């Protein structure tokens, strides 16, 4: 009669005789080892190894029983299997790569404001006569200005202009004018005749007689050809520059001269005489705070009357375009 002994396979124990014949049924050691009809789930390599080790560990009792009834060759195979199982190492969990922090954006380059370029000085006029010295230039200046006026206005010019140091006076007057100031004593014109008059009533203004005192000056200047005056300015510019150097002021006179022209052109345009109010010591000031806050040079133009200011600014724009 053949010897029947239990033989373990991957599913549990089966009964086998000494000839290796199986009786066709198996006793499963654990319910979880029972084959399932549902399709297997996909597992990762780590899960597969863990399940395999658990299955081997659960079959340990069966291994002990089997080792007591197996041959030497079968025992050697089981020892080799145990050795291989002991060498199985679980892979270390993958460490997610560290997130690199974005580099800070580069700091913007500092913007350095470039200073506005100074206007170029006038170029010398071609084929011009030699210039006299600064101290001996008065006659040449008066003759050059008179050549730009009609005959009836040439006499008037000599009565309004001072007779000495015309270029030096003009430079000093222009330098103050560029700062919005007025210095009648250093100017090239003689003092204005007549009195300052105010109309009666609750809203006084300058009288027409007070404004007409300036008509002769405005008429004399606007009677000159603007382009001809620009040519004379360029002709005498070396002497004007020398006179400006005597003041010890920084920069170039041409830039100061253009700035003075701009101060005059920035005078507000009015369509009627501004209202005045009484001030200290019998003086008057503008009732409008904006007008009273203007530079002294602009307030002086407004006292000339809005019509005179309008005519003078038209001529100044033409002159500035020609002299730049």
C-alpha positions in Angstrom: 0.0 0.0 0.0 1.5 3.3 -1.0 2.5 5.9 1.6 0.4 9.0 1.5 1.9 12.3 2.8 0.9 15.9 2.5 2.7 18.0 0.0 2.6 21.9 0.1 2.2 24.0 -3.0 1.5 27.7 -3.5 -2.2 27.1 -2.7 -1.9 24.9 0.4 -1.5 21.2 1.2 -2.4 18.3 -1.1 -2.3 14.6 -0.4 0.2 12.7 -2.4 1.4 9.1 -2.4 5.0 7.9 -2.7 4.7 7.8 -6.5 3.9 11.6 -6.6 0.2 11.0 -7.6 -2.2 13.6 -6.2 -5.8 12.8 -5.3 -7.1 16.0 -7.0 -8.2 18.1 -4.0 -6.5 20.5 -1.7 -7.0 21.8 1.8 -6.3 25.4 2.0 -4.6 26.6 5.2 -6.0 30.1 5.1 -9.1 31.6 3.5 -7.1 34.4 2.0 -4.9 31.9 0.1 -8.0 30.6 -1.8 -7.8 31.4 -5.5 -10.3 34.2 -6.5 -12.3 34.4 -9.6 -12.1 38.2 -9.8 -9.3 39.6 -12.0 -6.1 40.4 -10.0 -5.5 44.1 -9.3 -2.3 45.7 -10.5 0.0 46.2 -7.6 3.3 48.0 -7.3 6.6 46.2 -7.0 6.7 47.0 -3.3 3.2 45.6 -2.6 4.0 42.4 -4.5 7.1 41.7 -2.4 5.1 42.3 0.9 2.3 40.0 -0.2 4.9 37.3 -1.1 6.6 37.5 2.3 3.3 37.4 4.2 2.4 34.2 2.2 5.7 32.6 3.1 5.4 33.6 6.8 1.8 32.2 7.0 3.0 28.9 5.6 5.7 28.6 8.2 3.8 26.0 10.2 3.4 23.9 7.1 7.1 24.2 6.4 8.0 22.9 9.8 5.8 19.9 9.4 7.1 19.3 5.9 10.7 19.5 6.9 10.2 16.7 9.3 9.0 14.4 6.4 11.0 15.4 3.4 14.1 14.0 1.9 17.6 15.5 2.1 17.3 16.9 -1.5 14.0 18.6 -0.8 15.4 20.0 2.4 18.3 21.6 0.5 15.9 23.2 -1.9 13.9 24.6 1.0 17.0 26.0 2.6 18.0 27.7 -0.6 14.5 29.2 -0.8 14.8 30.5 2.7 18.2 32.0 2.0 16.8 33.8 -1.1 13.8 35.1 0.9 16.1 36.5 3.6 18.0 38.4 0.9 15.0 40.1 -0.4 15.1 43.8 0.5 12.3 46.2 0.3 13.1 49.1 -2.0 13.4 52.4 -0.2 10.5 54.7 -0.8 11.3 57.3 -3.5 12.0 60.7 -2.1 10.3 63.4 -4.1 12.8 65.9 -5.5 13.1 69.1 -3.6 11.4 72.0 -5.2 13.8 74.6 -6.3 12.7 78.1 -5.2 12.6 80.5 -8.2 15.4 83.0 -8.3 14.4 86.5 -7.4 14.0 88.8 -10.5 17.0 91.0 -11.1 16.7 94.5 -9.6 15.9 97.1 -12.2 18.8 99.3 -13.2 18.5 102.8 -11.6 17.3 105.4 -14.0 19.4 108.5 -13.9 17.7 111.7 -15.1 19.8 113.4 -17.8 20.1 117.1 -17.5 18.5 119.1 -20.3 21.2 120.2 -22.8 22.0 123.9 -22.7 21.0 125.8 -25.9 23.9 126.3 -28.3 25.4 129.8 -28.4 24.8 131.9 -31.5 27.2 131.3 -34.3 29.3 134.3 -35.5 27.6 136.2 -38.4 29.6 135.9 -41.6 31.3 139.0 -43.2 30.5 141.1 -40.1 32.5 144.2 -39.1 35.1 143.9 -36.3 33.6 144.4 -32.9 34.7 147.4 -30.7 35.8 146.9 -27.1 33.0 146.5 -24.5 33.8 150.0 -23.0 33.6 151.6 -26.4 30.5 149.8 -27.8 27.7 152.3 -27.0 27.8 154.2 -30.3 27.9 151.0 -32.3 24.9 149.6 -30.4 22.8 152.8 -30.8 23.6 153.0 -34.5 22.8 149.3 -35.1 19.4 149.7 -33.3 18.5 152.9 -35.2 19.1 151.1 -38.5 16.2 148.8 -37.7 13.7 151.7 -37.2 12.0 154.1 -39.5 13.4 157.7 -39.5 10.6 159.1 -37.3 11.4 156.6 -34.6 15.1 157.0 -34.5 14.9 160.2 -32.6 12.6 158.6 -30.1 15.1 155.8 -29.5 17.8 158.3 -28.4 15.4 159.8 -25.9 14.4 156.5 -24.3 17.8 154.7 -24.1 20.5 155.6 -21.6 23.7 156.8 -23.2 26.3 154.7 -21.4 27.1 151.0 -20.8 24.2 149.8 -22.9 25.4 146.2 -23.2 26.3 145.8 -19.6 23.0 147.3 -18.5 21.2 145.0 -20.9 23.0 141.9 -19.5 22.3 142.9 -15.9 18.6 143.6 -16.6 18.2 140.3 -18.5 19.8 138.3 -15.7 17.3 139.7 -13.2 14.5 139.3 -15.6 15.3 135.6 -16.0 14.7 135.2 -12.2 11.4 137.1 -12.5 12.8 140.3 -10.9 12.9 143.9 -12.1 15.7 146.4 -11.6 14.8 149.6 -13.3 18.0 151.3 -12.3 20.2 148.8 -14.1 18.0 148.7 -17.2 18.9 150.2 -20.6 15.8 152.4 -20.7 15.2 155.7 -18.9 12.5 156.0 -16.2 8.9 156.1 -17.3 7.3 159.5 -17.0 3.8 160.0 -15.7 1.8 158.8 -12.7 0.1 155.6 -11.7 -3.7 156.3 -11.8 -6.7 154.2 -10.5 -10.3 154.5 -11.5 -12.9 155.3 -8.7 -15.5 152.9 -7.5 -15.7 149.6 -5.6 -13.7 147.7 -8.2 -10.9 150.0 -9.2 -8.6 149.4 -12.2 -5.7 151.2 -13.7 -6.7 154.3 -15.7 -6.2 154.4 -19.4 -3.7 157.3 -18.9 -1.7 155.1 -16.5 -1.5 152.3 -19.1 -0.8 154.5 -22.1 2.5 155.6 -20.5 3.9 152.4 -21.7 2.6 152.7 -25.3 5.7 154.5 -26.5 8.0 151.7 -25.3 5.9 148.9 -26.8 5.6 150.8 -30.1 9.3 151.4 -30.3 10.2 147.7 -29.7 7.5 146.2 -32.0 8.5 148.7 -34.8 11.9 146.9 -35.1 12.2 143.9 -37.4 12.4 140.8 -35.2 14.8 139.0 -37.5 17.0 142.1 -37.8 17.2 142.3 -33.9 18.1 138.6 -33.8 21.0 139.3 -36.3 22.2 142.2 -34.1 22.0 140.0 -31.0 24.3 137.4 -32.7 26.6 140.1 -33.9 27.2 141.6 -30.4 27.0 138.3 -28.6 30.7 138.0 -27.9 30.5 141.4 -26.0 27.3 140.3 -24.2 29.0 137.1 -23.1 32.0 139.1 -21.9 29.7 141.4 -19.9 27.9 138.4 -18.4 31.2 136.9 -17.4 31.9 140.1 -15.3 28.8 139.3 -13.2 30.4 136.0 -12.1 27.2 134.1 -12.7 27.4 130.4 -13.8 26.3 129.2 -17.2 26.1 131.0 -20.6 24.3 134.2 -21.3 22.4 132.8 -24.2 20.6 130.4 -21.9 19.8 133.2 -19.4 18.5 135.3 -22.3 16.1 132.6 -23.5 14.9 132.1 -20.0 14.1 135.8 -19.6 12.1 135.7 -22.8 10.1 132.8 -21.5 9.3 134.6 -18.3 7.7 137.4 -20.3 5.9 135.0 -22.6 4.4 133.2 -19.6 2.5 136.4 -18.6 -1.2 135.6 -18.5 -3.3 136.8 -21.4 -6.2 139.1 -20.2 -9.1 140.6 -22.1 -9.7 143.5 -19.6 -8.0 145.5 -17.0 -7.6 143.5 -13.7 -9.3 144.7 -10.6 -7.1 146.3 -7.9 -7.4 146.6 -4.1 -5.7 149.0 -1.7 -2.5 147.8 0.0 -0.2 149.4 2.5 1.3 152.9 2.2 -1.1 154.0 -0.5 -0.2 151.3 -2.9 -2.4 148.9 -4.8 -2.2 145.2 -5.6 -4.2 142.9 -7.8 -7.5 141.6 -6.3 -7.0 138.2 -7.9 -4.6 136.2 -5.6 -3.2 134.3 -8.7 -2.2 137.5 -10.4 -0.7 138.9 -7.3 1.4 135.8 -6.8 3.0 136.2 -10.3 6.7 137.3 -10.6 7.4 141.0 -10.5 8.3 141.1 -14.2 5.0 139.6 -15.2 3.0 141.9 -12.9 4.8 144.9 -14.5 3.7 143.8 -17.9 0.1 143.5 -16.7 0.3 147.2 -15.5 1.1 148.1 -19.1 -2.4 147.2 -20.1 -3.7 143.9 -21.7 -3.5 145.4 -25.2 0.1 146.4 -24.9 0.9 142.9 -23.4 -0.8 141.2 -26.4 1.2 143.2 -29.0 4.5 142.8 -27.2 4.1 139.0 -26.8 3.4 138.6 -30.5 6.7 140.3 -31.3 8.6 138.4 -28.6 7.6 135.1 -30.1 8.9 136.1 -33.5 12.1 137.3 -32.0 12.7 134.1 -30.0 12.2 132.0 -33.0 14.7 134.0 -35.0 17.3 134.1 -32.2 17.3 130.4 -31.2 
